[in-house]
């Protein structure tokens, strides 16, 4: 059974760079796409972007200028970088596997990232 | 691009049936599959319906999904409501460029 475990810094100052990593345990890493989703406190889910096993990426147009998703196939890990964060980037960030027709399952446990001066 | 609109909240009594709608703002709801996720407080989302009406293994058949082209909406129906069903539910689809779109989420209260 596939499990995703994520980690990264939980408290950032404005203008800093958010960095999170997600490790995939069990199942195939190269047969799927991998994605990041965030959820501001009390609000809905927002798709951030995805990466294919080839390394090809696709990002939410609203975040594209600040986002980089990368992968390390040797470690079965993929990562998220979001530059120049502001308090509006405060959210729970989730990693997930992308199955056919953009079905996200399973999800990582989530990381709450707070941006505050 | 398009938006998915859900009611902010719904409530119903245990044992009853509730339906949560997800309306697509432009383009046909039938063009791209819709997924539904359940999210309990403090937890990650989990799938209850994928590809419009498919249930992952382990999800009870009290949960069902459908689409209605006349209202351009997808629906999640939960029958025989239990208090443990209380959660936020999110619909999700994707556009022709494969950009992912989520609805705003619906809080289900079982009282």
Interface residues (C-beta under 8 A of the other chain):
Chain A: X35 X37 X43 X44 X45 X46 X47 X50 X58 X60 X61 X94 X99 X100 X101 X102 X103 X104 X105 X106 X107 X108 X109 X110
Chain B: X32 X33 X35 X37 X44 X45 X46 X47 X50 X51 X56 X90 X92 X93 X94 X98 X99 X100 X101 X102 X103 X104 X105
